[in-house]
Structures are given as structure tokens and as C-alpha cells.
Amino acid sequence: MKGKRIIFLGFLAILQLSTFYATAQNLEQVRKDIDTLCSPTMFGRGYLKGGDSLAAEYIAYRFKQLTCKPYHESFFQSFSFPINTIIEAKAKTDEQNLQLGREYILNSLSASHKGKYTLLTLPKNLLEDEAKKQWLLTQNLHKTALVFDKNTFNAIAQSNQKDLNQKIRQAPVWVELQPQKLTASVSTLQIPQTTLEVLQNTWDTTAKNIHIQVQTQLKKHTARNVIAYIEGSLQPDSFIVFTAHYDHLGGIGKEVYFPGANDNAAGIAMLFQLADYYRQNPPPYSVLFIAFAGEEAGLIGSKYYTENPFFPLARIKLLLNLDLIGTGDEGMMVVNGAIFPKEYTQLVEINNAKKLLPTIQKRGTAANSDHYFFSAKGVKAFFWYTLGGIKAYHDIDDKPETLPLTKFKEIYQLLIDFAAL
């Protein structure tokens, strides 16, 4: 940790951020924060190269710079969980080197495998063709890479044909063809197979063999929520809470990483903007900011906080969780808006009066971001995300230079006005 901290301090010196303070309209500072969080140094804010740890240090640094205080002695709340890391990934057919990130990614459940494997494509009608099924059951698949589309695999997996399922799992390598885009994830588990997710229009259907070199490790990882607050002037024991996760998918191998600009560097940048506002405009209630780790691995950081809160959750008047807020061409979605119609109506009225967003839509309960475990424990919690604009998500194209921040200022204004009700 000492070595990482020295690297981090040097990183800050290079960035020369010590004199910057965000203002209400300071999109330049917002861009600086997003660029920093998405930089190669932080390597996707994941589990290789200390990426999420460097991001946590940076976030604490920015909160301190904005004169926020730690609620306890430190800005950090530590917790641990297992994570499957992909340390090395190389793949090629006999005629084609596959480009990691563009043509294929590794499924996050993958195990380590190395060698040459014979390609065998599973027919889409395998379940209906008894002759093909019986032929497959007689094959030795221990040096085979099975090629399939997701629908075919799911149909087999969900069938009652245990012999066929067991046979497929003999193959050490799976090649899953993706029809539209590559969408990465992270996992707290590992299965025996190495699964390559390959973009279908780049796959050579005439290939006979595939050569792979994949090294993965399922390990225990310690991460940190970053928590800061500004004390209220009238009712300091009541809290408005703003949350956003800072972790992302990290990287695959030594060079390819997922920047995570919209998901969710933009949300963290908004926390800094709000901190600067409340620094200059002391709130009647205390304001708590939580930058969660472990969201991509299954909302782990927010679940941990709700089980180990810094104060009783009943003291939270309102929680607003921000994720994917870098667009807004088609407005915004409010998760739990249908659960709290009065508050949703108030939000829409503010928006209509100030003509901020094209539309604000609502939906019910969803376990799709860090608001979920708070609302499950009775906290009035909402999750805001923007609609329209760029389609980059969980891929290498979710990067700062193409993130438009279309309605960032408008969402900022909505947050302040709504939290003041």
C-alpha cells in the first residue's frame, strides 16, 4: 500500500489539481475529474494494477479539497469479497489473431487454459436432431473449443438432458458468438471453462483450431467505500445522502481496460459538484456523500454499508443515487419513481417549471444500482439515470472523449432543487 500511495501522490502532482475548486457551472473541472478517473493509471477502476484503490484515494483527496469531512476518523470503509481477475488473455485461430476488446473479450467467469483446441460448432437444432445429439455424446471433448450462440447454449442448459449438459461441460474452452456488441462484466465466481465472447461478424467460420493463453485468478479483494459529509446548520442529525459507485470493470490482461466514463465516473464527478455547492451554501440538514466500491460485482459496497451504517438509516430523509448520468438527450429515468408518486410528481413539476430535461420517466423497484439495499430497508431512495445519446456500455468505448454530458448541468440543478423540498 505504501508504494501505491507514493505512485498516487506523484500522479496528483502531475495533474496539478491542488488549486482547482468546482463551481456550479464548472464543466472544465467535471471533465478533469472524469478524465482522471478514466485514465490508464486507474486501469478501469477495477482489480488489476491497484486501479480501484487509486480511485478511492483520488476521491478522498477531492472530498478533502472541497472541505468535506470524514464522518469518522477516515474517509474509508473497508470490506472484502472474492473476485475473478483475468491476468492474461491471448487468442488466435490458425489464420487470425483475435483483437482483445474489439473482436473478443473473456467472460468474467473464465478459468485459466493454455494450448491448441479443435473448434466444434454446436448446431442450432441440436436438441431436435437426435442423430447429431448422439454423435456429440460419443465425442471426446477434452481438447475441444465449442462454438455456439447464446440462444443455443441457453436452450441446452435449460433442458432436462443432463447427459448433453455434462458432455458440453467436458470442453475446456467455449466460444460464444455475440451478434451485436461485446458487453463485459465482473464476477465473484469462476467456472472450469475459459469462455471467449466473440463478435459474430468478425469470427472466421472456416477456422479449424484456436490457440489461447489465458490466466485468471479467483482471489480475495479488499475495497473501500469513500464517505464524506457536510454538517447541517439546523438539523445535523438528519441527512440528505447522495451516492454513486466509482468502481468499474477494470481490465483484461495487461493492456485492455474499460474506462467507464458514463458508468460511473460522471456520477462521481457530480458528487464533487454537489459537495462544492453545499460547501458554499450550508445546508439545514447534513449532507452525506458515498462513493461505493463493488457495485459492478453485485452491489457489494452498498449492501455492506446498509449492514454497517455510520448512523441509523432512519436518519436519512432522502437518498439520491446517480449512475449513467452522462447523456440525457431523451431525458431521465427515475427508479422507485412509481413507488413514491408524490415525490416523483414534485420532481416533474420542478423540471417542467424550469424546462430542464425533455422528459422524466418512472419505474418501480429494481435491484440495478446502489439505491436498492437502502430502499429495501425502508429508506426513501431513488436512482437517476439518463436516457438517449451514446450507446457505449460495459465496453472499451465508454470513454471521456465521447461522453457528451448533454444534460449534466440540468441534472445538477434538479438535484439541488429536489433535495431542498
Secondary structure, DSSP 8 states (H G I E B T S, - for coil): -HHHHHHHHHHHHHHT-TT----TT-HHHHHHHHHHHTSGGGGGGSSSTTHHHHHHHHHHHHHHHTT-B-SSSSSEEEEEEEEEEEEEEEEEESS-B--BTTTEEE-TT---EEEEEEEEE--TTTTT-HHHHHHHHTS--TTEEEEEEHHHHHHHHHSS-HHHHHHHTT-SEEEEEESS-------S---SSEEEEEEGGG--TT--EEEEEEEEEEEEEEEEEEEEEE--SSEEEEEEEEEEE-----EETTTEE---IIIIIHHHHHHHHHHHHHHHS--SEEEEEEEESSSTTTSHHHHHHHHS-SS-GGGEEEEEEE-S-S--TT-EEEETTTT-HHHHHHHHHHHHHHT-SS-EEEE----SSTTHHHHHTT--EEEEEE-SS----SSTT--GGG---TTHHHHHHHHHHHHT-
